[in-house]
């Protein structure tokens, strides 16, 4: 997780201001993560195979095309 607590109470997550609920959710997610055999994407055999069979190297033109997001300005909808 990129930020401490994995952005437990961030956007797209169940919303609460109750810190005890946030702490309990954080603890549960850390426990789930700790119990996993594969905890790092670059060590996932499926990801390794995907790169070998299709994407080539990290940051290659193909991997960039399929894995990177592009943003473009749109007219305001409000």
Buried (B, 14 or more C-beta within 10 A) or exposed (E): EEEEBBEBBEEEEEEEEEEEEBEEBBEEBBEEEEEEEEEEEEEEEEBEEBBEEEBEEEEEEEBEEEEEEEEEEEEEEE
